[in-house]
């Protein structure tokens, strides 16, 4: 969605993709080292980091999606075959978080993941012809697309992490960096999965023109044309647009924005550009609030941004997000995760989770009948009353009371009745 828009950190040094090619790889000018199963494009030898020749595209398309990690001994070297290693994914995420702290590159990392996934076409079934999150953005032919201006800097930043973790595919690394950047900027936690298989060569890159433009003649219709092609809807279009709360537009790259403003002249990162928000490294709902209020000329509003409050369908969600950050975070997290999976071929098919947050165990439901000697089923309201009384005196489903509480009550009532009768007589 950050169409042709440059993001936060600009590196002044030039980038030569050939410097990152691995000449030992057959049919590939890959910037980084892939790792996949015998049903994936390539395998690599973990000891020497040399490569086995890739399968043909035809063989890959015939391959079953039920791929699993396989190991076979080859002398002193072990061939590791899978998409991405979960342990290395976790390590890469921690390194990305440290990179973000020192380079302020959150916006361009978000853009890297989006532009790799955003070429997806739901009308094409075959992989990788359908585009999407497949790591193709690492190749020079795709980097030269006008919409990807400046993303070479993101690849330079992330290259050392890929070198350190060769067991992570490019496709996974791009999406990992994008989600981590949102979270580290204060945004919602993205429900990500990993295991994306990489394309094997530049001939598998999508054609140019798949990504959104910033200033088309009919902005709202243009957004729908592009995002509907990906299988996204109006709510997801507006939610994803909210990521413009991060980053800046640089006119030398995109043709949009001012050379600098009072919010960007001192950085952080390389100074300059025009931001959509005042705090352009903080993920919140200020993007929607600022567009709605239109009170600061130093803040950027592209034609596609303005369309969110002009189009009747888009406006419903834009107004909602301007007022309710929690609703925006929820919808954004879901839309980001969906975008990151578009077009991807997963190994294993269900993906890999690296989320260590344990889910709280579901408590055992309270069944009042277990603590009553009667055979008749009690009403729900009576169950709740009995549960409250029972727990008030220290009982629980796991630690029943040592004595029969209800029998004791009946004995006390009977005793009082007899005493009252005797006194009456």
Buried (B, 14 or more C-beta within 10 A) or exposed (E): BBBBBBBBBBBEEEBEBEEBBBEEBEBBBBBBBBBBBBBBBBBBBBEEEEBBEBBEBEEBEEBEEEBEEEEEEEEEEEBBBBBBBBEBBBBBBEBBBEBBEEBBBBBBBBBBBBBBBBBBBBEBEEBBEBBBBBBBBBBBBBBEBBBBBBBBBBBBBBBEBBEEBBBBBBBBBBBBBBBBBBBBBBBBEBBBBBBBBBBBBBEBBBEBEBBBBBBBEEBBEBBBEBBEBBBBEBBBBBBBBBBBBBBBBBBEBBEBBBEBBEBBEEEEBBEBBBBBBBBBBBBBBBBBBBBBEEEBEEBBBBBBBBBBBEBEBBBEBBBBBBEBBEBBBEBBBBBBBBBBBBBBBBBBEEBBEBEEEEEEEEEEEBEBEEBBEEEEEBEEEEBEEBBEEBEEEEBEBEEEBEEBBBEEEEEEEEEEEEEEEEEEE
